Amino acid sequence: MEKYYLKFVFALIAAGIVVSISIILSQYFSNSQFNSATQNLQQVQQNLQNLGILSIIGNSNSTVSCALLKSGLATLSSEMAQLGQQAQLADYENQSGPQYSQLVDQLSYARIEYWLLVQRINSQCNYGLTTLLLLYKPQNCQNCVLEGQELSYLQTKDSNITPVALDGQWNLQLIDSLNRAYNLTQNDYPVVIINSKYIVKGYLTTPQIISDLCKYTNKTEFCNSSI
């Protein structure tokens, strides 16, 4: 009996050690992901600031300044996409704690700043870019997930399409202001705002999005379904 009792105790100790190691490793990888996202976000913020300053001090429609702005936008686009994937995988919006809330706040501001910067540079240099601002809710909205995938797919087909996604439920004054400015509620999500002017509510398939892009932009590549 004592032999079986010792085996049972050792089994409990071993199980406890395994659980403890699992918790420690999980926490380590979580902290590692968070630190990596924070560093990447800081780099994005720095590049946003640099590009914003360049767009202000550069001569309007100057060949040199526009070439630099285009190169900067391409870099930012790649960085924003990587940061978005990182945030999605780690699901920061549903994490608890002030550090996660602060990270999502900063990420939301960076996305809004990027969206505005793209439009400014597009107007300044006549690039013919099309901005798509997606407002979504992260929970209980499968259509929001599908819409984000549709927009990401379109971007792979046409580099002139610039999608930006924002959690419309996030407690941030600037996001509330966007909802009020476009007269939107959470029941409208997902919502795509084309070139900051045209509002398309509800889930749309890729052909439907292309149809709306043709309707609101009159660009040949959208109207002849070449993408």
Secondary structure, DSSP 8 states (H G I E B T S, - for coil): -HHHHHHHHHHHHHHHHHHHHHHHHHHHHHHHHHHHHHHHHHHHHHHHHHHHHHHHHS-TT-HHHHHHHHHHHHHHHHHHHHHHHHHHHHTGGG--SHHHHHHHHHHHHHHHHHHHHHHHHHHHHT---EEEEEEE-SSS-HHHHHHHHHHHHHHHH-TTEEEEEEETTS--HHHHHHHHHTT--GGG-SEEEETTTEEEES---HHHHHHHHHHHH--HHHHTT--
